Amino acid sequence: NPTTWWQTVEIDAGSDRGIGVELAVLSNEGLVGKIERVDRGGERSTVLLLTDEKCLVSARVEGSPEVGIISGQRGGFDGNPMLRLRFLSPNASLRPGQRVFTTGRGGLFQPNILLGTIESVEKGALESEALVRPSVNFADLGAVFVVLPTDT
Protein backbone atom coordinates (compact mmCIF):
# COMPACT_ATOMS: atom_id res chain seq x y z
CA ASN A 1 0.00 0.00 0.00
CA PRO A 2 1.74 3.23 -1.10
CA THR A 3 0.32 5.30 1.76
CA THR A 4 1.98 3.06 4.36
CA TRP A 5 5.24 2.11 2.65
CA TRP A 6 7.28 3.15 5.66
CA GLN A 7 5.39 0.91 8.12
CA THR A 8 6.09 -2.61 6.84
CA VAL A 9 8.11 -4.45 4.22
CA GLU A 10 8.08 -8.08 3.12
CA ILE A 11 11.21 -10.19 3.00
CA ASP A 12 11.75 -13.42 1.08
CA ALA A 13 12.53 -15.58 4.11
CA GLY A 14 10.20 -17.18 6.63
CA SER A 15 9.78 -20.12 8.96
CA ASP A 16 11.50 -22.36 6.40
CA ARG A 17 14.71 -20.49 7.35
CA GLY A 18 14.11 -20.35 11.10
CA ILE A 19 12.39 -16.97 11.19
CA GLY A 20 9.63 -16.34 13.72
CA VAL A 21 7.77 -13.32 15.06
CA GLU A 22 9.40 -10.74 17.34
CA LEU A 23 12.92 -11.20 15.92
CA ALA A 24 15.14 -8.16 15.32
CA VAL A 25 15.81 -7.10 11.73
CA LEU A 26 19.02 -5.18 10.94
CA SER A 27 20.85 -3.63 8.02
CA ASN A 28 24.48 -2.55 7.82
CA GLU A 29 23.26 0.91 8.91
CA GLY A 30 21.39 -0.11 12.08
CA LEU A 31 18.00 -1.32 13.31
CA VAL A 32 15.34 -1.81 10.63
CA GLY A 33 12.53 -3.21 12.82
CA LYS A 34 11.13 -6.55 13.94
CA ILE A 35 9.36 -9.51 12.38
CA GLU A 36 5.63 -8.94 12.76
CA ARG A 37 4.23 -11.89 10.82
CA VAL A 38 5.41 -15.05 9.06
CA ASP A 39 3.22 -16.18 6.14
CA ARG A 40 1.66 -19.63 6.27
CA GLY A 41 3.75 -20.93 3.38
CA GLY A 42 6.88 -20.26 5.42
CA GLU A 43 8.73 -18.45 2.63
CA ARG A 44 7.92 -14.80 3.42
CA SER A 45 7.81 -12.56 6.49
CA THR A 46 6.51 -9.09 7.23
CA VAL A 47 8.81 -6.64 8.99
CA LEU A 48 7.31 -3.88 11.15
CA LEU A 49 9.68 -0.99 10.50
CA LEU A 50 11.23 1.20 13.18
CA THR A 51 9.52 4.14 11.46
CA ASP A 52 6.06 2.79 12.43
CA GLU A 53 4.62 4.39 15.57
CA LYS A 54 3.70 0.88 16.83
CA CYS A 55 7.36 -0.20 16.89
CA LEU A 56 8.57 0.86 20.36
CA VAL A 57 12.24 0.49 21.28
CA SER A 58 14.04 1.26 24.53
CA ALA A 59 16.81 3.70 23.60
CA ARG A 60 19.77 5.50 25.15
CA VAL A 61 21.62 8.60 24.04
CA GLU A 62 25.38 8.24 23.62
CA GLY A 63 27.42 10.30 26.08
CA SER A 64 24.40 10.96 28.27
CA PRO A 65 22.47 9.28 31.09
CA GLU A 66 19.25 9.78 29.09
CA VAL A 67 17.09 6.75 28.31
CA GLY A 68 13.68 6.81 26.64
CA ILE A 69 11.38 5.10 24.16
CA ILE A 70 11.84 5.65 20.44
CA SER A 71 9.23 5.05 17.75
CA GLY A 72 8.14 6.29 14.38
CA GLN A 73 6.00 9.37 14.29
CA ARG A 74 2.80 10.01 12.45
CA GLY A 75 3.27 12.66 9.83
CA GLY A 76 3.10 13.66 6.21
CA PHE A 77 4.11 11.51 3.29
CA ASP A 78 6.85 13.80 1.99
CA GLY A 79 10.52 13.57 2.87
CA ASN A 80 12.26 10.97 4.94
CA PRO A 81 10.54 9.44 7.97
CA MET A 82 11.71 10.62 11.39
CA LEU A 83 11.66 9.03 14.82
CA ARG A 84 10.48 10.45 18.14
CA LEU A 85 12.48 9.76 21.34
CA ARG A 86 10.13 10.32 24.27
CA PHE A 87 10.13 10.17 28.06
CA LEU A 88 13.47 11.93 28.51
CA SER A 89 14.09 13.95 31.69
CA PRO A 90 12.80 17.54 31.60
CA ASN A 91 16.34 18.91 31.93
CA ALA A 92 17.87 16.59 29.30
CA SER A 93 21.13 18.11 28.10
CA LEU A 94 21.22 16.79 24.54
CA ARG A 95 22.47 18.27 21.29
CA PRO A 96 21.98 17.60 17.58
CA GLY A 97 24.33 14.94 16.23
CA GLN A 98 24.36 12.71 19.31
CA ARG A 99 23.79 9.07 18.39
CA VAL A 100 20.95 6.97 19.77
CA PHE A 101 21.31 3.22 20.46
CA THR A 102 19.15 0.37 21.76
CA THR A 103 19.44 -0.36 25.49
CA GLY A 104 18.69 -4.08 25.29
CA ARG A 105 15.93 -3.72 27.89
CA GLY A 106 12.87 -5.83 27.24
CA GLY A 107 14.89 -8.62 25.65
CA LEU A 108 13.66 -8.09 22.07
CA PHE A 109 16.52 -6.01 20.69
CA GLN A 110 20.16 -6.54 21.57
CA PRO A 111 21.94 -3.58 23.24
CA ASN A 112 24.02 -1.04 21.30
CA ILE A 113 22.30 -1.25 17.90
CA LEU A 114 22.40 2.13 16.18
CA LEU A 115 18.98 3.76 15.79
CA GLY A 116 19.84 7.25 14.53
CA THR A 117 21.09 10.73 15.43
CA ILE A 118 19.37 13.55 17.27
CA GLU A 119 18.10 16.38 15.05
CA SER A 120 16.42 18.56 17.69
CA VAL A 121 15.19 18.53 21.29
CA GLU A 122 11.91 19.88 22.69
CA LYS A 123 11.97 20.54 26.43
CA GLY A 124 8.76 20.21 28.40
CA ALA A 125 7.69 20.78 32.00
CA LEU A 126 7.43 17.05 32.75
CA GLU A 127 9.61 15.47 30.07
CA SER A 128 11.67 16.25 27.00
CA GLU A 129 11.42 14.74 23.53
CA ALA A 130 13.95 14.51 20.72
CA LEU A 131 13.45 14.25 16.98
CA VAL A 132 15.80 11.56 15.63
CA ARG A 133 16.92 10.93 12.04
CA PRO A 134 17.06 7.14 11.49
CA SER A 135 20.46 5.66 10.67
CA VAL A 136 18.81 3.35 8.12
CA ASN A 137 17.80 4.69 4.70
CA PHE A 138 14.33 3.14 4.55
CA ALA A 139 13.79 4.33 0.97
CA ASP A 140 16.67 2.14 -0.20
CA LEU A 141 16.54 -1.14 1.72
CA GLY A 142 18.24 -3.78 -0.38
CA ALA A 143 19.27 -6.46 2.09
CA VAL A 144 18.37 -7.01 5.72
CA PHE A 145 19.51 -9.48 8.36
CA VAL A 146 17.22 -11.27 10.81
CA VAL A 147 18.78 -12.07 14.20
CA LEU A 148 17.87 -15.69 14.83
CA PRO A 149 17.49 -17.01 18.39
CA THR A 150 20.52 -18.78 19.80
CA ASP A 151 18.52 -21.38 21.72
CA THR A 152 17.35 -23.40 18.69
Residue frames as qw, qx, qy, qz and C-alpha x, y, z in Angstrom:
[[0.000, 0.890, 0.457, 0.000, 0.00, 0.00, 0.00],
 [0.479, 0.472, -0.031, 0.739, 1.74, 3.23, -1.10],
 [0.270, -0.799, 0.012, -0.537, 0.32, 5.30, 1.76],
 [0.737, -0.626, 0.231, -0.114, 1.98, 3.06, 4.36],
 [0.799, 0.456, -0.340, 0.194, 5.24, 2.11, 2.65],
 [0.134, 0.613, -0.579, 0.520, 7.28, 3.15, 5.66],
 [0.688, -0.418, 0.321, -0.500, 5.39, 0.91, 8.12],
 [0.835, -0.143, 0.532, -0.014, 6.09, -2.61, 6.84],
 [0.394, 0.569, -0.617, -0.374, 8.11, -4.45, 4.22],
 [0.981, -0.014, 0.129, -0.146, 8.08, -8.08, 3.12],
 [0.075, -0.645, 0.742, 0.167, 11.21, -10.19, 3.00],
 [0.794, 0.254, -0.448, -0.322, 11.75, -13.42, 1.08],
 [0.344, 0.178, -0.865, 0.318, 12.53, -15.58, 4.11],
 [0.659, -0.433, -0.055, -0.613, 10.20, -17.18, 6.63],
 [0.775, -0.426, 0.392, -0.256, 9.78, -20.12, 8.96],
 [0.952, 0.284, -0.049, 0.109, 11.50, -22.36, 6.40],
 [0.537, 0.525, -0.350, 0.560, 14.71, -20.49, 7.35],
 [0.513, -0.250, -0.604, 0.556, 14.11, -20.35, 11.10],
 [0.034, -0.234, 0.060, -0.970, 12.39, -16.97, 11.19],
 [0.244, -0.580, -0.769, 0.113, 9.63, -16.34, 13.72],
 [0.101, -0.878, -0.244, -0.398, 7.77, -13.32, 15.06],
 [0.453, -0.890, 0.058, -0.001, 9.40, -10.74, 17.34],
 [0.802, -0.114, 0.151, 0.567, 12.92, -11.20, 15.92],
 [0.101, -0.798, 0.116, 0.582, 15.14, -8.16, 15.32],
 [0.709, 0.559, 0.298, 0.309, 15.81, -7.10, 11.73],
 [0.351, -0.721, 0.184, 0.569, 19.02, -5.18, 10.94],
 [0.676, 0.712, -0.002, 0.191, 20.85, -3.63, 8.02],
 [0.690, 0.141, -0.188, 0.685, 24.48, -2.55, 7.82],
 [0.036, 0.556, -0.031, 0.830, 23.26, 0.91, 8.91],
 [0.208, -0.181, 0.591, -0.758, 21.39, -0.11, 12.08],
 [0.304, 0.259, 0.852, -0.339, 18.00, -1.32, 13.31],
 [0.179, -0.138, -0.625, -0.747, 15.34, -1.81, 10.63],
 [0.647, -0.264, -0.007, -0.716, 12.53, -3.21, 12.82],
 [0.381, -0.180, 0.867, -0.266, 11.13, -6.55, 13.94],
 [0.191, -0.120, -0.884, -0.410, 9.36, -9.51, 12.38],
 [0.473, -0.021, 0.262, -0.841, 5.63, -8.94, 12.76],
 [0.855, 0.189, 0.273, -0.398, 4.23, -11.89, 10.82],
 [0.167, -0.306, 0.869, 0.352, 5.41, -15.05, 9.06],
 [0.657, 0.195, -0.282, -0.672, 3.22, -16.18, 6.14],
 [0.885, -0.100, 0.345, -0.296, 1.66, -19.63, 6.27],
 [0.869, 0.461, -0.174, 0.042, 3.75, -20.93, 3.38],
 [0.780, -0.511, 0.127, 0.338, 6.88, -20.26, 5.42],
 [0.682, 0.263, 0.231, 0.642, 8.73, -18.45, 2.63],
 [0.118, 0.621, 0.090, 0.770, 7.92, -14.80, 3.42],
 [0.387, -0.511, -0.548, 0.537, 7.81, -12.56, 6.49],
 [0.032, 0.869, 0.229, 0.437, 6.51, -9.09, 7.23],
 [0.506, -0.073, -0.348, 0.786, 8.81, -6.64, 8.99],
 [0.174, -0.930, -0.324, 0.008, 7.31, -3.88, 11.15],
 [0.524, 0.502, -0.126, 0.676, 9.68, -0.99, 10.50],
 [0.406, -0.301, -0.405, 0.762, 11.23, 1.20, 13.18],
 [0.031, -0.083, -0.150, -0.985, 9.52, 4.14, 11.46],
 [0.443, -0.494, -0.629, -0.407, 6.06, 2.79, 12.43],
 [0.289, -0.557, 0.306, -0.716, 4.62, 4.39, 15.57],
 [0.909, -0.300, -0.044, -0.284, 3.70, 0.88, 16.83],
 [0.839, 0.166, -0.345, 0.387, 7.36, -0.20, 16.89],
 [0.377, -0.888, 0.153, -0.216, 8.57, 0.86, 20.36],
 [0.809, 0.206, -0.361, 0.416, 12.24, 0.49, 21.28],
 [0.563, -0.787, -0.036, 0.249, 14.04, 1.26, 24.53],
 [0.613, 0.619, -0.042, 0.489, 16.81, 3.70, 23.60],
 [0.546, -0.669, -0.061, 0.500, 19.77, 5.50, 25.15],
 [0.351, 0.927, -0.073, 0.107, 21.62, 8.60, 24.04],
 [0.810, 0.149, -0.200, 0.531, 25.38, 8.24, 23.62],
 [0.355, 0.256, -0.264, 0.860, 27.42, 10.30, 26.08],
 [0.390, -0.371, 0.071, -0.839, 24.40, 10.96, 28.27],
 [0.177, 0.008, 0.896, -0.406, 22.47, 9.28, 31.09],
 [0.562, 0.229, 0.059, -0.792, 19.25, 9.78, 29.09],
 [0.099, 0.088, 0.977, 0.167, 17.09, 6.75, 28.31],
 [0.499, 0.274, 0.169, -0.805, 13.68, 6.81, 26.64],
 [0.623, 0.311, 0.718, 0.005, 11.38, 5.10, 24.16],
 [0.079, 0.398, -0.455, -0.793, 11.84, 5.65, 20.44],
 [0.525, 0.431, 0.734, -0.027, 9.23, 5.05, 17.75],
 [0.235, 0.338, 0.508, 0.757, 8.14, 6.29, 14.38],
 [0.118, 0.417, 0.366, -0.824, 6.00, 9.37, 14.29],
 [0.396, 0.667, 0.629, 0.054, 2.80, 10.01, 12.45],
 [0.087, -0.610, 0.144, 0.775, 3.27, 12.66, 9.83],
 [0.561, 0.654, -0.113, -0.495, 3.10, 13.66, 6.21],
 [0.927, 0.195, 0.299, 0.114, 4.11, 11.51, 3.29],
 [0.511, 0.810, -0.178, 0.227, 6.85, 13.80, 1.99],
 [0.012, -0.769, 0.573, -0.285, 10.52, 13.57, 2.87],
 [0.485, 0.165, -0.835, 0.200, 12.26, 10.97, 4.94],
 [0.673, -0.599, -0.394, -0.179, 10.54, 9.44, 7.97],
 [0.058, 0.574, -0.534, 0.618, 11.71, 10.62, 11.39],
 [0.595, -0.293, -0.724, 0.189, 11.66, 9.03, 14.82],
 [0.337, -0.745, 0.068, -0.572, 10.48, 10.45, 18.14],
 [0.522, 0.020, -0.707, 0.477, 12.48, 9.76, 21.34],
 [0.440, -0.665, -0.154, -0.583, 10.13, 10.32, 24.27],
 [0.790, -0.581, -0.193, -0.023, 10.13, 10.17, 28.06],
 [0.579, 0.300, -0.321, 0.687, 13.47, 11.93, 28.51],
 [0.362, -0.537, -0.467, 0.602, 14.09, 13.95, 31.69],
 [0.146, 0.939, 0.311, -0.022, 12.80, 17.54, 31.60],
 [0.146, -0.907, 0.301, 0.256, 16.34, 18.91, 31.93],
 [0.890, 0.145, 0.315, 0.295, 17.87, 16.59, 29.30],
 [0.078, -0.813, 0.342, 0.465, 21.13, 18.11, 28.10],
 [0.732, 0.210, 0.579, 0.291, 21.22, 16.79, 24.54],
 [0.091, 0.672, -0.273, -0.682, 22.47, 18.27, 21.29],
 [0.801, 0.535, -0.043, -0.265, 21.98, 17.60, 17.58],
 [0.481, 0.614, -0.626, 0.014, 24.33, 14.94, 16.23],
 [0.374, -0.367, 0.789, -0.321, 24.36, 12.71, 19.31],
 [0.450, 0.078, -0.820, -0.345, 23.79, 9.07, 18.39],
 [0.702, -0.209, 0.315, -0.604, 20.95, 6.97, 19.77],
 [0.302, 0.239, -0.920, -0.068, 21.31, 3.22, 20.46],
 [0.762, -0.359, -0.443, -0.307, 19.15, 0.37, 21.76],
 [0.369, -0.632, 0.525, -0.436, 19.44, -0.36, 25.49],
 [0.361, 0.133, -0.923, 0.004, 18.69, -4.08, 25.29],
 [0.314, 0.041, 0.654, -0.687, 15.93, -3.72, 27.89],
 [0.737, 0.250, 0.109, -0.618, 12.87, -5.83, 27.24],
 [0.621, -0.182, 0.754, 0.110, 14.89, -8.62, 25.65],
 [0.718, 0.609, 0.325, -0.088, 13.66, -8.09, 22.07],
 [0.528, 0.799, -0.174, 0.228, 16.52, -6.01, 20.69],
 [0.795, -0.114, -0.213, 0.556, 20.16, -6.54, 21.57],
 [0.262, -0.867, -0.068, 0.419, 21.94, -3.58, 23.24],
 [0.280, -0.601, 0.369, 0.652, 24.02, -1.04, 21.30],
 [0.461, 0.425, 0.642, 0.442, 22.30, -1.25, 17.90],
 [0.086, -0.162, 0.091, 0.979, 22.40, 2.13, 16.18],
 [0.241, 0.665, 0.685, -0.175, 18.98, 3.76, 15.79],
 [0.324, 0.804, 0.277, 0.415, 19.84, 7.25, 14.53],
 [0.402, 0.018, -0.219, 0.889, 21.09, 10.73, 15.43],
 [0.048, -0.717, -0.510, 0.473, 19.37, 13.55, 17.27],
 [0.287, 0.554, 0.372, 0.687, 18.10, 16.38, 15.05],
 [0.156, -0.530, 0.092, -0.828, 16.42, 18.56, 17.69],
 [0.293, -0.252, -0.813, 0.435, 15.19, 18.53, 21.29],
 [0.330, -0.594, -0.249, -0.690, 11.91, 19.88, 22.69],
 [0.175, 0.027, -0.743, 0.645, 11.97, 20.54, 26.43],
 [0.469, -0.554, -0.478, -0.495, 8.76, 20.21, 28.40],
 [0.417, -0.629, 0.317, -0.575, 7.69, 20.78, 32.00],
 [0.866, -0.291, 0.330, -0.237, 7.43, 17.05, 32.75],
 [0.804, -0.056, 0.493, 0.328, 9.61, 15.47, 30.07],
 [0.119, 0.655, -0.420, -0.618, 11.67, 16.25, 27.00],
 [0.851, 0.361, 0.382, -0.001, 11.42, 14.74, 23.53],
 [0.190, -0.552, 0.539, 0.607, 13.95, 14.51, 20.72],
 [0.775, 0.567, 0.000, -0.280, 13.45, 14.25, 16.98],
 [0.543, -0.421, 0.671, 0.281, 15.80, 11.56, 15.63],
 [0.588, 0.560, -0.409, -0.416, 16.92, 10.93, 12.04],
 [0.966, -0.091, 0.239, -0.046, 17.06, 7.14, 11.49],
 [0.309, -0.580, 0.651, 0.381, 20.46, 5.66, 10.67],
 [0.483, 0.189, 0.815, 0.258, 18.81, 3.35, 8.12],
 [0.252, 0.255, -0.331, -0.873, 17.80, 4.69, 4.70],
 [0.525, 0.247, 0.749, -0.321, 14.33, 3.14, 4.55],
 [0.590, 0.658, -0.023, -0.468, 13.79, 4.33, 0.97],
 [0.549, 0.595, -0.576, -0.116, 16.67, 2.14, -0.20],
 [0.660, -0.368, 0.624, -0.197, 16.54, -1.14, 1.72],
 [0.578, 0.438, -0.616, -0.308, 18.24, -3.78, -0.38],
 [0.675, -0.008, -0.727, 0.126, 19.27, -6.46, 2.09],
 [0.495, -0.630, 0.273, -0.532, 18.37, -7.01, 5.72],
 [0.382, 0.196, -0.868, 0.249, 19.51, -9.48, 8.36],
 [0.724, -0.511, -0.170, -0.432, 17.22, -11.27, 10.81],
 [0.046, -0.492, 0.763, -0.416, 18.78, -12.07, 14.20],
 [0.756, -0.150, -0.587, -0.248, 17.87, -15.69, 14.83],
 [0.679, -0.647, 0.207, -0.278, 17.49, -17.01, 18.39],
 [0.193, 0.578, -0.784, 0.118, 20.52, -18.78, 19.80],
 [0.454, -0.178, 0.780, -0.393, 18.52, -21.38, 21.72],
 [0.799, 0.298, -0.143, -0.503, 17.35, -23.40, 18.69]]
